[in-house]
Every structure is written in C-alpha cells, then in structure tokens.
C-alpha cells in the first residue's frame, strides 16, 4: 500500500498538497468557531459575576434599611432614592420631550455593583452636583 501511495505522490503531489492546505484551513475555521462558542457559552454568567446585578428591590423606611442589609440571605445592598424627573424650560414650564426620566439617586453603592461606562466617569459620592445618567436619559434630555 505504501508503495502505491509513494508512486501516486511522485506523479501528482500538487493535488495532495492543495487538499492538505484546504483541510488545514477548514480545520482552523472549525477550531476558531468552537473556541468562540465556548467563550460565548459562558459570556452571560461571566457578565453577571462582573456586574453584580440587582436581584431584588425593597422599599422600606430609612431606619429599616440597615436591618434588612444585615439579613443572612443578603450578600450586599445599595441605598438609594427613586424619583421621577421631568425636564423644564428656562421659564419653568414643562419641556416637551418624548418621554419621562426615571432617576435613581445612589446614597451608598457597594464595590460589587458595577456599571458599564459609555463615557466619562462615575460621580464622586461626596459631590452632590455630579450625576451619572444612562444613554436613554441623555437622549431624552439632550444631556452630556
């Protein structure tokens, strides 16, 4: 059998080389696709681990928040205030914008809860004049 293969290679070796190259390229594409699929398979769990998303929201009087945060099933907690904001013109009248803006003011944000910043930086908790807004709010209010 080996003699027959060697004789065939001596006569037409170019076809065998081309076939080997095609096999190598297709094999590389398949390996890259498998690596991408494996990475994609764990992408959501890795993102949830990184971002520390909110799993529950509790509305409570300020005096109870520290007791709720100390419960055994609570890994970490945030303290914030929710308000509905509507833009106004310089004269004080409501501005006509396509929608309303729901604002969440963070009083305490643990390091486990991360946001993906599109531009700028997170506001300093010690400065009341700094805020972070999401992309939809920036579009509605024409804010930067």
Residue, then its C-alpha position, 0 to 999 in steps of 0.5 A: x500500500x505504501x508503495x502505491x501511495x509513494x508512486x501516486x505522490x511522485x506523479x501528482x503531489x500538487x493535488x495532495x498538497x492543495x487538499x492538505x492546505x484546504x483541510x488545514x484551513x477548514x480545520x482552523x475555521x472549525x477550531x476558531x468557531x468552537x473556541x468562540x462558542x465556548x467563550x460565548x457559552x459562558x459570556x452571560x454568567x461571566x457578565x453577571x459575576x462582573x456586574x453584580x446585578x440587582x436581584x431584588x428591590x425593597x422599599x422600606x423606611x430609612x431606619x429599616x434599611x440597615x436591618x434588612x442589609x444585615x439579613x443572612x440571605x443578603x450578600x450586599x445592598x445599595x441605598x438609594x432614592x427613586x424619583x421621577x424627573x421631568x425636564x423644564x424650560x428656562x421659564x419653568x414650564x414643562x419641556x416637551x420631550x418624548x418621554x419621562x426620566x426615571x432617576x435613581x439617586x445612589x446614597x451608598x453603592x457597594x464595590x460589587x455593583x458595577x456599571x458599564x461606562x459609555x463615557x466619562x466617569x462615575x460621580x464622586x459620592x461626596x459631590x452632590x452636583x455630579x450625576x451619572x445618567x444612562x444613554x436613554x436619559x441623555x437622549x431624552x434630555x439632550x444631556x452630556 
